[in-house]
Every structure is written in structure tokens, then in C-alpha cells.
Amino acid sequence: MQFRRCTGSSGPIKHWKWGHTAESELRATAINGVKTTVTRGDFAALDALERDYRGEHGTAPSGASELELFHAAFDAEVGKGIAAGNCDGGASDLLQRWEHAAPRSPVRIIAAAKLLDRRAWCHRGNATADEVPAGAWQPYHDNVAAALSVLEHGRSTASVDPELYVVMEDLYIDQERPQAE
């Protein structure tokens, strides 16, 4: 399969995409659907999208589940502030409004935990453990613990979405828990 550089009206986009394929169509649909509903702050539509992707959808040609494509698109949209280097950025205001509007939303619960985990890693950085500044460890551990707390409190609601277990496993690894856990 050949790569092609994507361009927009403002010039080249900063990433590479596969050419026109069924996979690229699925990804574009997920990205556009998430971006539109997040921009509008339409929490009912976000929950409906997640239910739809969790329901009858199958797997993409790459083997990724279509629900995984939804979560990847959502994570990219919610984590934009953190991606720009602001460890306390991201869509916490969106998630707070969403919590008031739909406190039992599985996606919101999972997204809140993921946002905290991204903040943890933003504080820690990508250096090897012995090169992480001493002052970065406390915010890292605090954010990981807060993320686990969010998942544990929302587990009965969010467990309908398998992404909960993916995030929980990542957080257990972050805490260096035994493999059996």
C-alpha cells in the first residue's frame, strides 16, 4: 500500500495517512463524528456514537475494532491541550459539563481517567525513570491514582465499554502492580 501526503487548504497536514481505503474512510468518519459532537458539546450525541460503535460495528481492515477507532478519535480531540505541552490542559471543562449533563456516561468516565493518565505522563515526561526530575514523580503518581479512582467509582457504569479494561490495565502498569492484577 502506498502512502500519500495529505494536504488541506492551508497546505500539508503534519501527518501521513493511507491512501483512499476502507480503513481511511472508517477513521475519517470516526474523527469527523467525534470532532463535530465535541465542538457542539452534544453529550447525548457522543454517548450515542459510542453506543453505535460498541454495538453492531465490527473490525476495521487493520484488525482494530471500530470502537477502538472511536476512542482514538475521541482521545485525540480531548487531549489537544495536553498535546500542546500544557500538563493541566485538555478538555477538563468539557468533561465537567458532560458529568453534570450525563453522569452515567461510560465514555465520559473513561475519558476522564485517560485525561488524568495523559496529565501524569505529561508531568513525568518520556525520559527513563532515572532521568525523571524528582519533582515530576508526585504529580505523576497523584494523577495515576486519581485516574484509577475515577474508573473504580464509575466501573459499574463504564464496564459496558471494553475500553475501561484497556485503560485500567495501562494504569496498573503505570503503578507497577503485579502482573496477576
C-alpha positions in Angstrom: 0.0 0.0 0.0 1.3 3.5 -0.8 1.5 6.5 1.5 0.4 9.8 0.2 0.9 13.2 1.9 -2.4 14.7 2.9 -2.9 18.4 2.1 -5.6 20.8 3.1 -6.5 24.2 2.0 -3.8 25.6 4.3 -1.0 23.3 3.0 0.3 19.9 4.1 -1.1 18.4 7.2 1.5 17.3 9.7 0.8 13.6 9.5 0.8 10.8 6.9 -2.3 8.8 6.0 -3.0 5.8 4.0 -4.4 6.5 0.6 -8.1 6.1 0.0 -9.1 2.8 1.6 -11.9 1.4 3.6 -9.7 1.9 6.7 -9.2 5.6 6.0 -12.9 6.1 5.4 -13.7 4.5 8.8 -11.1 6.6 10.5 -12.3 9.8 8.8 -15.9 9.0 9.8 -15.0 8.4 13.4 -12.8 11.6 13.6 -15.4 13.8 11.9 -18.2 12.5 14.0 -16.3 13.0 17.3 -15.0 16.4 16.3 -18.4 17.6 15.3 -20.1 16.4 18.5 -17.3 17.7 20.8 -17.3 21.1 19.1 -21.1 21.3 19.7 -20.8 20.0 23.2 -23.5 17.5 22.3 -23.1 14.9 25.0 -26.1 12.8 24.0 -24.7 12.5 20.5 -21.2 11.5 21.9 -22.9 8.8 24.0 -24.9 7.7 21.0 -21.8 7.5 18.9 -20.1 5.3 21.5 -23.1 3.0 21.8 -23.2 2.7 18.0 -19.5 1.9 17.7 -19.8 -0.6 20.6 -22.9 -2.2 19.1 -23.2 -3.7 15.6 -19.9 -2.4 14.3 -17.1 -4.9 13.6 -13.5 -4.6 12.9 -11.6 -2.3 10.5 -9.4 -3.9 7.8 -6.3 -3.3 10.0 -7.9 -5.5 12.7 -8.7 -2.6 15.0 -12.2 -2.6 16.4 -14.3 0.2 15.2 -14.9 1.1 18.8 -11.1 1.4 19.1 -11.2 3.9 16.2 -13.9 5.9 18.0 -11.8 6.0 21.2 -8.7 7.0 19.4 -10.5 9.9 17.7 -12.1 11.0 21.0 -8.7 10.8 22.8 -7.1 13.0 20.2 -9.8 15.6 20.5 -10.0 15.6 24.3 -6.2 15.7 24.8 -5.4 18.5 22.5 -4.3 20.9 25.3 -2.0 18.3 26.8 -0.5 17.6 23.4 0.5 21.2 23.2 2.6 20.8 26.3 0.2 22.1 29.0 0.1 19.3 31.5 -3.1 20.7 33.1 -4.7 21.3 29.8 -7.1 19.1 27.9 -10.8 19.1 28.0 -11.5 19.1 31.7 -14.2 21.8 31.3 -15.9 19.7 28.6 -15.7 16.6 30.9 -17.1 18.6 33.8 -20.1 19.9 31.8 -20.6 16.4 30.5 -20.6 15.0 34.0 -23.4 17.3 35.0 -25.4 16.5 31.9 -24.8 12.8 31.8 -23.1 11.5 35.0 -23.5 7.8 34.0 -21.9 8.2 30.6 -19.4 5.3 30.0 -17.3 7.4 27.6 -17.1 10.4 29.9 -15.9 8.2 32.8 -13.2 6.5 30.6 -12.2 9.8 29.0 -11.8 11.5 32.4 -9.5 8.6 33.5 -7.5 8.8 30.3 -7.1 12.6 30.6 -5.7 12.2 34.1 -3.3 9.5 32.8 -2.1 11.8 30.0 -1.5 14.5 32.6 0.5 12.1 34.6 2.7 11.2 31.7 3.0 14.9 30.7 4.4 15.7 34.1 6.7 12.6 34.1 7.9 13.0 30.5 9.3 10.3 28.3 12.7 10.1 29.9 13.9 6.9 31.5 12.9 6.6 35.2 16.4 7.5 36.5 16.3 10.7 34.4 12.9 12.0 35.5 13.2 15.1 37.7 12.3 14.3 41.3 9.5 16.9 41.4 7.7 15.2 38.5 7.0 12.0 40.4 4.4 13.3 42.8 2.1 14.8 40.1 2.6 11.6 38.1 1.6 9.3 40.9 -1.3 11.7 42.0 -2.8 11.7 38.5 -2.5 8.0 38.0 -4.2 7.4 41.4 -6.9 9.9 40.5 -7.5 8.1 37.2 -7.9 4.8 38.9 -10.3 6.3 41.4 -12.4 7.6 38.5 -12.5 4.2 36.9 -13.2 2.4 40.2 -16.1 4.7 41.1 -17.6 4.5 37.6 -16.8 0.9 36.9 -20.4 -0.4 37.2 -21.5 2.1 34.6 -18.4 2.1 32.3 -17.8 -1.6 32.2 -20.2 -1.9 29.2 -17.3 -0.5 27.2 -14.3 -2.7 26.9 -12.0 0.3 26.7 -12.4 0.6 30.5 -10.3 -2.5 30.9 -7.7 -1.3 28.4 -7.3 1.9 30.5 -7.3 0.1 33.8 -4.5 -2.2 32.6 -2.5 0.8 31.5 -2.9 2.4 34.9 -2.0 -0.8 36.7 1.2 -0.9 34.6 1.8 2.8 35.5 1.6 1.8 39.2 3.9 -1.2 38.6 1.3 -3.6 40.0 1.9 -7.3 39.9 1.1 -8.9 36.5 -1.6 -11.0 38.1 -3.6 -7.9 38.9 
